[in-house]
């Protein structure tokens, strides 16, 4: 699995390396396609004690889908038609 150059996404909350408040995840192609990244939730990301906040969880899933599209050579955004 090769690292992906995030290029202009350096300020991204999830994958940007220049966002001081960001998560700084590195997404790679997963086995059999898709995307994967590893993240250990910090205490400030809890919704309830010991439980990751649902909004952050969905942010992570949204980013993973976007990276899966990018790794497949597609351009995608989350939108409503």
Backbone as a chain_set.jsonl record, in Angstrom:
{"seq": "XXXXXXXXXXXXXXXXXXXXXXXXXXXXXXXXXXXXXXXXXXXXXXXXXXXXXXXXXXXXXXXXXXXXXXXXXXXXXXXXX", "coords": {"N": [[0.835, -1.184, 0.0], [0.664, 2.122, -0.913], [1.599, 5.406, 0.233], [-0.41, 8.337, -0.125], [-0.052, 11.381, -1.76], [-1.218, 14.249, -0.353], [-1.263, 16.762, -1.377], [-2.87, 19.673, -2.135], [-4.455, 19.556, 0.109], [-3.58, 20.254, 2.65], [-4.62, 21.767, 4.758], [-6.823, 20.451, 5.604], [-9.197, 19.255, 7.97], [-9.248, 16.545, 8.706], [-7.211, 15.103, 7.206], [-5.143, 16.878, 6.729], [-1.826, 18.061, 7.108], [-1.071, 20.52, 8.025], [-2.945, 21.619, 9.692], [-3.422, 22.752, 12.815], [-5.363, 21.977, 14.661], [-6.254, 19.678, 13.623], [-6.752, 16.148, 12.734], [-4.866, 14.762, 11.307], [-4.669, 12.374, 9.752], [-3.38, 9.715, 7.738], [-4.254, 8.474, 4.755], [-4.426, 5.417, 3.013], [-4.449, 3.088, 0.29], [-6.645, 0.428, 0.779], [-6.569, -3.144, 1.452], [-7.628, -4.878, -1.354], [-8.822, -2.64, -2.425], [-10.614, 0.502, -1.845], [-10.166, 2.595, 1.06], [-7.978, 3.246, 3.852], [-7.158, 4.176, 7.183], [-5.507, 4.764, 10.266], [-6.58, 5.597, 13.496], [-6.549, 6.786, 16.788], [-8.853, 7.663, 19.062], [-8.918, 10.721, 20.833], [-9.248, 11.871, 24.245], [-10.694, 14.313, 24.232], [-12.404, 13.988, 22.129], [-14.63, 12.64, 22.831], [-18.079, 11.753, 23.054], [-19.659, 10.759, 25.033], [-18.327, 9.564, 28.136], [-15.633, 7.536, 27.272], [-16.67, 6.969, 24.758], [-16.562, 7.634, 21.354], [-17.445, 10.71, 19.79], [-20.367, 10.927, 17.833], [-20.545, 12.711, 15.657], [-17.873, 13.142, 14.98], [-17.177, 10.56, 14.311], [-18.735, 10.168, 11.985], [-17.565, 12.132, 10.411], [-15.034, 11.007, 10.023], [-15.809, 8.726, 8.558], [-16.901, 9.943, 6.264], [-14.618, 11.153, 5.197], [-13.068, 8.883, 4.683], [-14.557, 7.667, 2.637], [-14.329, 9.65, 0.675], [-11.549, 9.511, 0.19], [-11.386, 6.89, -0.749], [-12.715, 7.151, -3.169], [-10.968, 8.97, -4.433], [-8.595, 7.451, -4.543], [-9.439, 5.56, -6.319], [-9.377, 6.963, -8.606], [-11.425, 8.729, -9.054], [-13.43, 11.736, -8.892], [-15.061, 13.096, -6.273], [-17.667, 14.464, -4.211], [-19.388, 15.168, -1.139], [-22.725, 15.692, -1.375], [-26.001, 17.055, -1.983], [-28.434, 16.372, -4.332]], "CA": [[0.0, 0.0, 0.0], [1.483, 3.326, -1.034], [1.066, 6.653, 0.766], [-0.967, 9.22, -1.132], [0.291, 12.784, -1.567], [-2.451, 15.002, -0.182], [-1.159, 17.982, -2.181], [-3.504, 20.912, -1.691], [-5.34, 19.292, 1.235], [-2.806, 20.38, 3.881], [-5.409, 22.392, 5.818], [-7.992, 19.615, 5.886], [-9.333, 18.882, 9.376], [-8.971, 15.12, 8.922], [-5.965, 14.585, 6.641], [-4.149, 17.914, 6.498], [-0.699, 18.091, 8.034], [-0.842, 21.89, 8.479], [-4.053, 22.073, 10.535], [-3.017, 22.469, 14.188], [-6.46, 21.342, 15.391], [-6.685, 18.529, 12.837], [-6.475, 14.765, 13.129], [-3.643, 14.399, 10.567], [-4.675, 10.984, 9.315], [-2.787, 9.376, 6.447], [-5.06, 7.446, 4.107], [-3.761, 4.541, 2.048], [-5.355, 2.129, -0.33], [-6.847, -0.759, 1.599], [-6.49, -4.415, 0.724], [-8.806, -5.065, -2.2], [-9.4, -1.349, -2.808], [-11.09, 1.341, -0.762], [-9.148, 3.372, 1.76], [-7.861, 2.948, 5.267], [-6.292, 5.009, 8.02], [-5.617, 4.375, 11.666], [-6.777, 6.737, 14.385], [-6.927, 6.509, 18.168], [-9.597, 8.831, 19.533], [-8.396, 11.42, 22.003], [-10.315, 12.104, 25.231], [-11.527, 15.465, 23.866], [-13.307, 13.603, 21.044], [-15.693, 11.807, 23.394], [-19.445, 12.244, 23.175], [-19.876, 10.291, 26.405], [-17.061, 8.984, 28.589], [-15.237, 6.29, 26.623], [-17.383, 6.778, 23.486], [-16.254, 8.691, 20.387], [-18.604, 11.516, 19.395], [-20.93, 10.487, 16.556], [-20.206, 13.653, 14.592], [-16.505, 12.857, 14.562], [-17.199, 9.261, 13.645], [-19.235, 10.355, 10.621], [-16.534, 12.884, 9.692], [-14.031, 10.024, 9.615], [-16.37, 7.889, 7.485], [-17.01, 10.778, 5.07], [-13.273, 11.31, 4.654], [-12.643, 7.582, 4.149], [-15.232, 7.485, 1.346], [-13.706, 10.58, -0.277], [-10.244, 8.973, -0.186], [-11.613, 5.695, -1.574], [-13.006, 7.664, -4.514], [-9.741, 9.543, -4.996], [-7.676, 6.356, -4.849], [-9.984, 4.866, -7.489], [-9.263, 7.857, -9.751], [-12.682, 9.461, -9.216], [-13.567, 13.009, -8.169], [-16.352, 13.005, -5.6], [-17.946, 15.322, -3.067], [-20.636, 14.871, -0.451], [-23.664, 16.738, -1.775], [-27.388, 16.668, -2.178], [-28.886, 16.798, -5.657]], "C": [[0.878, 1.244, 0.0], [0.802, 4.514, -0.357], [0.555, 7.499, -0.388], [-0.58, 10.649, -0.791], [-0.992, 13.59, -1.477], [-2.415, 16.361, -0.866], [-1.791, 19.2, -1.551], [-4.387, 20.728, -0.475], [-4.649, 19.485, 2.587], [-3.564, 21.026, 5.038], [-6.62, 21.585, 6.226], [-8.02, 19.206, 7.358], [-8.936, 17.433, 9.625], [-7.584, 14.73, 8.439], [-4.869, 15.628, 6.444], [-3.053, 17.937, 7.549], [-0.454, 19.482, 8.608], [-1.971, 22.44, 9.353], [-3.73, 21.738, 11.986], [-4.103, 21.797, 15.025], [-6.884, 20.028, 14.745], [-6.246, 17.182, 13.385], [-5.233, 14.203, 12.454], [-3.567, 12.923, 10.189], [-4.011, 10.845, 7.961], [-3.602, 8.222, 5.883], [-4.232, 6.713, 3.07], [-4.821, 3.663, 1.405], [-5.432, 0.899, 0.555], [-6.692, -2.025, 0.775], [-7.77, -4.619, -0.09], [-9.485, -3.773, -2.603], [-9.888, -0.578, -1.603], [-9.971, 2.164, -0.162], [-9.11, 2.938, 3.213], [-6.915, 3.941, 5.917], [-6.483, 4.51, 9.45], [-5.691, 5.623, 12.526], [-7.167, 6.241, 15.768], [-7.583, 7.773, 18.7], [-8.966, 9.408, 20.794], [-9.557, 11.688, 22.971], [-11.236, 13.275, 24.865], [-12.475, 15.173, 22.714], [-14.439, 12.711, 21.527], [-17.037, 12.522, 23.329], [-19.933, 11.949, 24.587], [-18.553, 9.7, 26.86], [-16.782, 7.632, 27.919], [-15.894, 6.017, 25.282], [-17.055, 7.939, 22.556], [-17.539, 9.414, 19.977], [-19.076, 11.089, 18.005], [-20.596, 11.405, 15.401], [-18.79, 13.437, 14.078], [-16.434, 11.526, 13.832], [-17.683, 9.399, 12.201], [-18.284, 11.202, 9.782], [-15.465, 11.937, 9.179], [-14.545, 9.148, 8.479], [-16.492, 8.675, 6.18], [-15.648, 10.931, 4.403], [-12.774, 10.006, 4.029], [-13.289, 7.313, 2.793], [-14.618, 8.4, 0.295], [-12.35, 10.053, -0.739], [-10.396, 7.706, -1.024], [-11.906, 6.115, -3.007], [-11.74, 8.186, -5.173], [-8.759, 8.447, -5.397], [-8.133, 5.537, -6.051], [-9.934, 5.744, -8.738], [-10.522, 8.656, -10.027], [-12.621, 10.777, -8.465], [-14.964, 13.022, -7.582], [-16.448, 14.061, -4.498], [-19.214, 14.815, -2.404], [-21.59, 16.01, -0.772], [-25.071, 16.166, -1.869], [-27.838, 17.215, -3.524], [-30.206, 17.518, -5.589]], "O": [[1.754, 1.38, 0.854], [-0.424, 4.62, -0.37], [1.046, 7.381, -1.51], [-0.76, 11.084, 0.346], [-1.775, 13.613, -2.427], [-3.437, 17.045, -0.929], [-1.301, 19.706, -0.541], [-5.029, 21.691, -0.056], [-5.104, 18.923, 3.583], [-3.18, 20.846, 6.193], [-7.37, 21.999, 7.111], [-6.988, 18.852, 7.927], [-8.341, 17.129, 10.659], [-6.84, 14.088, 9.18], [-3.764, 15.28, 6.027], [-3.329, 17.844, 8.745], [0.291, 19.621, 9.578], [-1.947, 23.616, 9.715], [-3.756, 20.567, 12.364], [-3.791, 21.115, 16.002], [-7.769, 19.34, 15.255], [-5.487, 17.087, 14.349], [-4.613, 13.272, 12.968], [-2.51, 12.302, 10.3], [-4.074, 11.754, 7.133], [-3.638, 7.133, 6.455], [-3.44, 7.314, 2.345], [-5.933, 3.519, 1.912], [-4.413, 0.391, 1.022], [-6.685, -1.979, -0.455], [-8.872, -4.536, 0.452], [-10.619, -3.801, -3.08], [-9.611, -0.956, -0.465], [-8.948, 2.401, -0.804], [-10.057, 2.353, 3.737], [-5.999, 4.468, 5.285], [-7.505, 3.908, 9.782], [-4.955, 6.586, 12.31], [-8.026, 5.368, 15.897], [-6.949, 8.825, 18.779], [-8.541, 8.681, 21.692], [-10.716, 11.725, 22.555], [-12.431, 13.232, 25.157], [-13.279, 16.033, 22.354], [-15.132, 12.093, 20.719], [-17.121, 13.735, 23.522], [-20.543, 12.796, 25.241], [-17.722, 9.363, 26.016], [-17.594, 6.71, 27.993], [-15.7, 4.942, 24.715], [-17.245, 9.099, 22.92], [-18.591, 8.792, 19.836], [-18.259, 10.911, 17.102], [-20.385, 10.94, 14.281], [-18.539, 13.538, 12.878], [-15.71, 11.389, 12.845], [-17.099, 8.808, 11.294], [-18.202, 11.015, 8.568], [-15.034, 12.047, 8.031], [-13.806, 8.855, 7.538], [-16.217, 8.138, 5.108], [-15.54, 10.847, 3.179], [-12.136, 10.02, 2.976], [-12.635, 6.785, 1.893], [-14.407, 7.986, -0.845], [-12.027, 10.134, -1.925], [-9.596, 7.478, -1.932], [-11.404, 5.505, -3.952], [-11.468, 7.883, -6.335], [-8.158, 8.511, -6.47], [-7.322, 4.898, -6.722], [-10.389, 5.334, -9.805], [-10.679, 9.206, -11.117], [-11.854, 10.921, -7.513], [-15.948, 12.964, -8.319], [-15.441, 14.487, -3.933], [-20.016, 14.118, -3.025], [-21.297, 17.168, -0.474], [-25.279, 14.953, -1.837], [-27.64, 18.394, -3.816], [-30.73, 17.944, -6.618]]}, "num_chains": 1, "name": "protein.A"}
